[in-house]
């Protein structure tokens, strides 16, 4: 069995989506795959469990038999008793899975060092499983090169390559002619440079409502629709319609006392209408929204605060919706060098064996 650690330089890089896209490709190539996550913070335990369930479902895997992983750890040392090391347990879990899979995809924490407190930092995991590692890094400009080289320093020869995600169109030439050569000259194979895509940073209407502590007034059934952009209805009514037509698949945040702005937003491609302040909702607005199937949400916040908190949701967006996975898989199939990956890990098509 080949154990492959998927690690990242920071959160939101796309490890989970890569696990799905790579897992599906391996299965199409007739290789048996299994998957697990190593660690999660205590406050993210429920979110991580949902992530594991999602990946296993889309990969068509059975329910995990060992519920130990991901290990929930706390930032507080006081919650740990003695010297806790989960690496041996992880190795035992992997050994049990080796009889039924060719490739075990192991998704680690948000950074290389996450989980070190309990023996599950990425170097610890790689050593315990004798694993190869693949680092996923979200593009942050030139600094992404340093972050990947730091991973290379920590992981040594176990690192088989890097995938850089979220590259803006304006930095396409930089990625190809500066980033890739700089890394490869220093011994890091770049297996993929994936462009930024607005859908991948989208969030659901329901995620926004939860973060804003809002309430649905209608069309809650559309709460899983993806919102790609935010627009603020702060202009005068005369210019509202032309302004809102500039963006599709958006959430419009505006004062609850501005029905003309709200109606103008509903006339354009809008995923939801977020109304701020302690104002009664105009009946015409609500009826129009119901007719069009567009959720109207009230939040107990002023407009500026609602915008700031909504932006925080976008900053921590997860790739856990079918539409996002499908789009990521399109990018993966186009920009990931699968032949180089197979060569790097010693897999050969058709023989179900890792060399």
ChimeraX attribute file (.defattr): number of C-alpha atoms within 10 A of each C-alpha:
attribute: neighborCount
match mode: 1-to-1
recipient: residues
	/A:1	20
	/A:2	21
	/A:3	24
	/A:4	24
	/A:5	29
	/A:6	23
	/A:7	30
	/A:8	29
	/A:9	20
	/A:10	16
	/A:11	18
	/A:12	20
	/A:13	23
	/A:14	24
	/A:15	28
	/A:16	23
	/A:17	23
	/A:18	21
	/A:19	21
	/A:20	23
	/A:21	21
	/A:22	20
	/A:23	24
	/A:24	18
	/A:25	16
	/A:26	18
	/A:27	15
	/A:28	10
	/A:29	14
	/A:30	14
	/A:31	20
	/A:32	17
	/A:33	23
	/A:34	22
	/A:35	23
	/A:36	24
	/A:37	21
	/A:38	23
	/A:39	25
	/A:40	23
	/A:41	19
	/A:42	13
	/A:43	12
	/A:44	13
	/A:45	16
	/A:46	12
	/A:47	12
	/A:48	20
	/A:49	15
	/A:50	13
	/A:51	17
	/A:52	19
	/A:53	17
	/A:54	17
	/A:55	19
	/A:56	19
	/A:57	13
	/A:58	14
	/A:59	19
	/A:60	13
	/A:61	14
	/A:62	10
	/A:63	11
	/A:64	14
	/A:65	9
	/A:66	11
	/A:67	10
	/A:68	15
	/A:69	19
	/A:70	21
	/A:71	19
	/A:72	18
	/A:73	20
	/A:74	15
	/A:75	11
	/A:76	7
	/A:77	10
	/A:78	8
	/A:79	9
	/A:80	13
	/A:81	7
	/A:82	8
	/A:83	8
	/A:84	10
	/A:85	15
	/A:86	20
	/A:87	20
	/A:88	14
	/A:89	13
	/A:90	22
	/A:91	16
	/A:92	13
	/A:93	17
	/A:94	21
	/A:95	13
	/A:96	13
	/A:97	18
	/A:98	17
	/A:99	9
	/A:100	13
	/A:101	18
	/A:102	22
	/A:103	24
	/A:104	23
	/A:105	22
	/A:106	25
	/A:107	25
	/A:108	26
	/A:109	26
	/A:110	21
	/A:111	18
	/A:112	22
	/A:113	20
	/A:114	21
	/A:115	26
	/A:116	17
	/A:117	17
	/A:118	18
	/A:119	20
	/A:120	25
	/A:121	21
	/A:122	30
	/A:123	21
	/A:124	20
	/A:125	26
	/A:126	21
	/A:127	14
	/A:128	19
	/A:129	22
	/A:130	15
	/A:131	22
	/A:132	21
	/A:133	29
	/A:134	26
	/A:135	26
	/A:136	28
	/A:137	26
	/A:138	23
	/A:139	22
	/A:140	14
	/A:141	13
	/A:142	12
	/A:143	9
	/A:144	16
	/A:145	19
	/A:146	11
	/A:147	18
	/A:148	22
	/A:149	18
	/A:150	14
	/A:151	25
	/A:152	23
	/A:153	11
	/A:154	15
	/A:155	21
	/A:156	15
	/A:157	13
	/A:158	19
	/A:159	26
	/A:160	23
	/A:161	25
	/A:162	27
	/A:163	26
	/A:164	27
	/A:165	24
	/A:166	20
	/A:167	19
	/A:168	16
	/A:169	12
	/A:170	8
	/A:171	14
	/A:172	16
	/A:173	11
	/A:174	14
	/A:175	22
	/A:176	12
	/A:177	10
	/A:178	14
	/A:179	20
	/A:180	20
	/A:181	15
	/A:182	15
	/A:183	19
	/A:184	13
	/A:185	9
	/A:186	10
	/A:187	16
	/A:188	21
	/A:189	20
	/A:190	22
	/A:191	23
	/A:192	23
	/A:193	27
	/A:194	22
	/A:195	20
	/A:196	17
	/A:197	18
	/A:198	12
	/A:199	18
	/A:200	24
	/A:201	21
	/A:202	24
	/A:203	26
	/A:204	21
	/A:205	23
	/A:206	23
	/A:207	18
	/A:208	24
	/A:209	19
	/A:210	12
	/A:211	14
	/A:212	22
	/A:213	14
	/A:214	20
	/A:215	16
	/A:216	18
	/A:217	14
	/A:218	16
	/A:219	18
	/A:220	16
	/A:221	12
	/A:222	16
	/A:223	19
	/A:224	14
	/A:225	19
	/A:226	24
	/A:227	26
	/A:228	20
	/A:229	20
	/A:230	20
	/A:231	19
	/A:232	18
	/A:233	23
	/A:234	13
	/A:235	11
	/A:236	11
	/A:237	16
	/A:238	11
	/A:239	11
	/A:240	18
	/A:241	19
	/A:242	12
	/A:243	16
	/A:244	22
	/A:245	14
	/A:246	10
	/A:247	15
	/A:248	16
	/A:249	18
	/A:250	22
	/A:251	26
	/A:252	24
	/A:253	28
	/A:254	26
	/A:255	22
	/A:256	23
	/A:257	16
	/A:258	18
	/A:259	19
	/A:260	15
	/A:261	26
	/A:262	28
	/A:263	20
	/A:264	20
	/A:265	27
	/A:266	20
	/A:267	14
	/A:268	18
	/A:269	16
	/A:270	23
	/A:271	28
	/A:272	32
	/A:273	27
	/A:274	29
	/A:275	29
	/A:276	23
	/A:277	15
	/A:278	14
	/A:279	13
	/A:280	10
	/A:281	17
	/A:282	15
	/A:283	10
	/A:284	12
	/A:285	19
	/A:286	20
	/A:287	12
	/A:288	14
	/A:289	22
	/A:290	15
	/A:291	10
	/A:292	13
	/A:293	16
	/A:294	23
	/A:295	25
	/A:296	24
	/A:297	26
	/A:298	24
	/A:299	23
	/A:300	16
	/A:301	18
	/A:302	16
	/A:303	20
	/A:304	13
	/A:305	13
	/A:306	24
	/A:307	19
	/A:308	11
	/A:309	15
	/A:310	20
	/A:311	15
	/A:312	13
	/A:313	19
	/A:314	20
	/A:315	14
	/A:316	13
	/A:317	18
	/A:318	21
	/A:319	24
	/A:320	16
	/A:321	17
	/A:322	11
	/A:323	14
	/A:324	21
	/A:325	20
	/A:326	15
	/A:327	15
	/A:328	24
	/A:329	20
	/A:330	13
	/A:331	19
	/A:332	23
	/A:333	14
	/A:334	13
	/A:335	15
	/A:336	21
	/A:337	15
	/A:338	17
	/A:339	11
	/A:340	16
	/A:341	18
	/A:342	14
	/A:343	12
	/A:344	15
	/A:345	20
	/A:346	12
	/A:347	19
	/A:348	15
	/A:349	12
	/A:350	9
	/A:351	10
	/A:352	16
	/A:353	14
	/A:354	15
	/A:355	10
